[in-house]
Amino acid sequence: MIIAAVRSLVTYIIISLYVLVAGLVGMLLATVFGWGDILYILGHGGVRLALALSGIRYRLAGAEHLPHDRAAVYCANHQSNVDPPLLFTALHPRMHVLYKAELERMPILARAFRMGGFIPVNRNSREDAMRSIDAGVASIREGHSFLIFPEGTRSQTEELLPFKKGGFIMAIKAQAPIVPVAIRGGREAMRRGSRIVRPVTVDIRVGKPIETAGMTLEDRDRLIEAVRLAIKSLQREGLGR
């Protein structure tokens, strides 16, 4: 425990400095030269550095299902704070993310997120949330893929929490496929309420895309159930390894 705590502290310090320096440099280059890719290059670099420092590794199964030739909505279960950066790096070279508006309290990170096309979601205001969903729809139509966590918060067990509808409405409006993703091991890497990051191997399993072409908003409940069942099936496959 002491070793994990010290390792976690070192990771936090180094990554905080990385975000400060790389974030400012990246935003400057993106603003002056219009080089938006630099934010993703630095972002992936930061995630890989954090994984190396903390000792976290991941295994990816089902990579053949990743639709890199078109925009999609990647829908994953949520176990811990390590899930978003892991999936950001593992699934797509230019993944956009719907992120909770509370992260706006971190000014450098939040500004880099916005410049990279990430979209904040205010879960306390339905009107603000719907504006974020519509912004996501426009971005998907421009060819950008998004990562969503439909549970809205971290589950404390292997059971999925109820799914929120916003990400599915976004996929239907954009007529984009939903890619089901199951992540397992995140809870062991970082338990809820703890800041200690433990060196574990996280399993990520990707399922076949579920098409939304031809669907309307009246189909959203059926779509939610199909995605939920797909993620559950991926979780069972992971347990059977």
C-alpha positions as CSV (number, residue, x, y, z in Angstrom):
1,M,0.0,0.0,0.0
2,I,2.8,2.4,0.9
3,I,4.6,1.7,-2.4
4,A,1.3,2.3,-4.4
5,A,0.7,5.5,-2.5
6,V,4.2,6.9,-3.2
7,R,3.9,5.8,-6.8
8,S,0.5,7.5,-7.1
9,L,1.9,10.7,-5.6
10,V,4.8,10.8,-8.0
11,T,2.3,10.2,-10.9
12,Y,0.0,13.0,-9.8
13,I,2.9,15.5,-9.5
14,I,4.5,14.6,-12.9
15,I,1.2,14.5,-14.8
16,S,0.1,17.9,-13.2
17,L,3.3,19.4,-14.5
18,Y,2.8,17.8,-17.8
19,V,-0.7,19.2,-18.2
20,L,0.5,22.6,-17.2
21,V,3.4,22.7,-19.6
22,A,2.1,20.6,-22.5
23,G,-1.4,22.1,-22.2
24,L,-0.1,25.7,-22.5
25,V,2.3,24.8,-25.3
26,G,-0.3,22.8,-27.2
27,M,-2.9,25.4,-27.0
28,L,-0.4,28.1,-28.2
29,L,0.6,26.0,-31.2
30,A,-3.0,25.1,-32.0
31,T,-4.0,28.8,-31.8
32,V,-1.0,30.3,-33.7
33,F,-0.6,27.6,-36.4
34,G,-4.0,26.1,-36.5
35,W,-2.4,22.7,-35.7
36,G,-5.3,21.0,-33.8
37,D,-3.6,17.6,-34.0
38,I,-1.0,18.7,-31.5
39,L,-3.6,18.6,-28.7
40,Y,-4.3,14.9,-29.5
41,I,-0.6,14.1,-29.8
42,L,0.1,15.6,-26.4
43,G,-3.0,14.2,-24.9
44,H,-2.1,10.6,-25.9
45,G,1.4,11.3,-24.7
46,G,0.2,12.4,-21.3
47,V,-2.0,9.3,-21.0
48,R,0.8,6.9,-21.9
49,L,3.1,8.7,-19.4
50,A,0.5,8.4,-16.7
51,L,0.0,4.7,-17.4
52,A,3.7,4.0,-17.4
53,L,4.2,5.9,-14.1
54,S,1.3,4.2,-12.4
55,G,2.0,0.7,-13.8
56,I,-1.4,0.3,-15.4
57,R,-1.5,-1.8,-18.6
58,Y,-4.4,-2.8,-20.8
59,R,-5.5,-5.6,-23.1
60,L,-7.8,-4.8,-26.1
61,A,-10.0,-7.5,-27.5
62,G,-12.3,-6.9,-30.5
63,A,-10.2,-4.3,-32.2
64,E,-11.5,-5.5,-35.6
65,H,-14.9,-3.9,-34.6
66,L,-13.5,-0.4,-34.3
67,P,-15.0,1.6,-37.2
68,H,-12.1,4.0,-37.9
69,D,-13.5,4.7,-41.3
70,R,-16.6,6.6,-40.0
71,A,-17.8,8.6,-37.0
72,A,-19.4,6.6,-34.2
73,V,-20.5,6.8,-30.6
74,Y,-18.5,4.6,-28.3
75,C,-20.6,3.6,-25.3
76,A,-18.8,2.1,-22.3
77,N,-19.6,1.0,-18.7
78,H,-17.9,3.1,-16.0
79,Q,-15.9,1.7,-13.1
80,S,-13.3,4.3,-12.1
81,N,-11.5,7.5,-13.0
82,V,-9.0,5.6,-15.1
83,D,-11.6,4.6,-17.6
84,P,-11.8,7.8,-19.6
85,P,-8.1,8.3,-20.3
86,L,-7.6,4.5,-21.0
87,L,-10.5,4.4,-23.6
88,F,-9.4,7.7,-25.1
89,T,-6.1,6.2,-26.0
90,A,-7.1,2.6,-26.7
91,L,-10.1,3.1,-29.0
92,H,-9.5,6.0,-31.4
93,P,-6.6,8.3,-32.4
94,R,-8.9,11.4,-32.2
95,M,-11.6,10.5,-29.8
96,H,-13.9,13.3,-28.7
97,V,-15.5,13.0,-25.3
98,L,-18.7,14.3,-23.6
99,Y,-17.4,15.3,-20.2
100,K,-19.0,16.4,-17.0
101,A,-19.1,20.2,-16.7
102,E,-17.5,20.0,-13.2
103,L,-14.1,19.6,-14.9
104,E,-14.4,23.2,-16.0
105,R,-13.0,24.0,-12.6
106,M,-9.6,22.9,-14.1
107,P,-9.0,25.8,-16.4
108,I,-6.0,24.6,-18.5
109,L,-7.4,21.1,-19.0
110,A,-10.9,22.4,-19.7
111,R,-9.7,24.9,-22.3
112,A,-7.6,22.2,-24.0
113,F,-10.7,19.9,-24.0
114,R,-12.8,22.5,-25.7
115,M,-10.1,23.4,-28.2
116,G,-9.9,19.6,-29.0
117,G,-13.6,19.4,-29.7
118,F,-14.6,17.8,-26.4
119,I,-18.1,18.9,-25.1
120,P,-19.0,19.6,-21.5
121,V,-22.4,18.4,-20.2
122,N,-24.2,20.2,-17.4
123,R,-26.2,17.4,-15.8
124,N,-28.1,19.8,-13.6
125,S,-29.7,21.6,-16.5
126,R,-31.8,19.8,-19.0
127,E,-31.7,22.7,-21.5
128,D,-27.9,23.0,-21.2
129,A,-27.5,19.2,-21.6
130,M,-29.7,19.2,-24.7
131,R,-27.6,22.0,-26.2
132,S,-24.5,19.9,-25.6
133,I,-26.2,16.9,-27.3
134,D,-27.0,19.0,-30.3
135,A,-23.4,20.2,-30.5
136,G,-22.3,16.6,-30.4
137,V,-24.7,15.8,-33.2
138,A,-23.1,18.5,-35.4
139,S,-19.6,17.3,-34.5
140,I,-20.4,13.7,-35.4
141,R,-21.8,14.8,-38.8
142,E,-18.5,16.5,-39.3
143,G,-16.8,13.2,-38.9
144,H,-15.8,13.1,-35.2
145,S,-16.3,10.1,-33.0
146,F,-17.4,10.4,-29.3
147,L,-17.0,8.5,-26.1
148,I,-19.9,8.4,-23.7
149,F,-20.5,6.7,-20.3
150,P,-24.3,6.3,-20.2
151,E,-24.4,5.3,-16.5
152,G,-23.4,8.9,-15.8
153,T,-21.3,7.9,-12.8
154,R,-19.1,5.0,-11.6
155,S,-20.8,1.7,-10.7
156,Q,-19.5,0.2,-7.4
157,T,-20.3,-3.3,-8.6
158,E,-20.1,-5.3,-11.9
159,E,-23.8,-4.5,-12.4
160,L,-24.7,-1.7,-14.9
161,L,-26.5,1.3,-13.5
162,P,-29.5,2.7,-15.4
163,F,-28.5,4.3,-18.7
164,K,-29.1,8.0,-19.3
165,K,-30.7,8.8,-22.7
166,G,-28.6,11.8,-23.9
167,G,-25.8,9.9,-25.8
168,F,-28.4,7.6,-27.5
169,I,-30.4,10.6,-28.6
170,M,-27.2,12.1,-30.0
171,A,-26.4,8.9,-32.0
172,I,-29.9,8.7,-33.4
173,K,-30.0,12.3,-34.5
174,A,-26.6,11.9,-36.2
175,Q,-27.5,8.5,-37.5
176,A,-24.2,7.2,-36.2
177,P,-23.5,3.6,-35.1
178,I,-23.0,2.9,-31.4
179,V,-20.0,0.8,-30.5
180,P,-20.5,-1.2,-27.2
181,V,-17.4,-1.3,-25.0
182,A,-16.9,-3.2,-21.8
183,I,-14.0,-2.3,-19.4
184,R,-13.0,-4.5,-16.5
185,G,-10.3,-3.9,-14.0
186,G,-10.7,-0.2,-13.6
187,R,-12.2,-0.5,-10.1
188,E,-9.1,-2.5,-9.0
189,A,-6.9,0.2,-10.5
190,M,-8.6,3.0,-8.6
191,R,-11.3,2.5,-6.1
192,R,-14.0,5.0,-5.6
193,G,-13.1,7.5,-2.9
194,S,-9.5,6.6,-3.1
195,R,-6.7,8.6,-4.8
196,I,-4.3,5.6,-4.8
197,V,-3.7,4.1,-8.3
198,R,-2.7,0.5,-8.3
199,P,-0.7,-1.2,-11.0
200,V,-3.1,-3.6,-12.7
201,T,-4.0,-4.8,-16.2
202,V,-7.3,-3.6,-17.4
203,D,-9.4,-5.6,-20.0
204,I,-11.2,-3.7,-22.7
205,R,-13.6,-5.5,-25.0
206,V,-15.2,-4.0,-28.1
207,G,-18.4,-5.4,-29.7
208,K,-19.9,-5.1,-33.1
209,P,-21.3,-1.6,-33.9
210,I,-25.1,-1.3,-33.5
211,E,-26.5,0.7,-36.4
212,T,-28.9,3.6,-35.9
213,A,-29.6,4.3,-39.6
214,G,-33.3,4.7,-40.0
215,M,-34.0,5.0,-36.3
216,T,-36.0,7.9,-34.8
217,L,-36.2,9.2,-31.3
218,E,-39.1,6.8,-30.7
219,D,-36.6,4.0,-31.0
220,R,-34.3,5.2,-28.3
221,D,-35.5,2.8,-25.5
222,R,-35.0,-0.1,-27.9
223,L,-31.6,1.1,-28.8
224,I,-30.6,1.6,-25.1
225,E,-31.7,-2.0,-24.3
226,A,-29.7,-3.4,-27.3
227,V,-26.6,-1.6,-26.2
228,R,-27.0,-2.6,-22.6
229,L,-27.4,-6.3,-23.6
230,A,-24.3,-6.0,-25.8
231,I,-22.2,-4.5,-23.0
232,K,-23.4,-7.2,-20.6
233,S,-22.5,-9.9,-23.1
234,L,-19.0,-8.4,-23.4
235,Q,-18.6,-8.3,-19.7
236,R,-19.5,-12.1,-19.5
237,E,-16.9,-12.8,-22.2
238,G,-14.3,-11.0,-20.1
239,L,-15.2,-13.0,-17.0
240,G,-14.8,-16.2,-19.0
241,R,-11.2,-15.6,-19.9
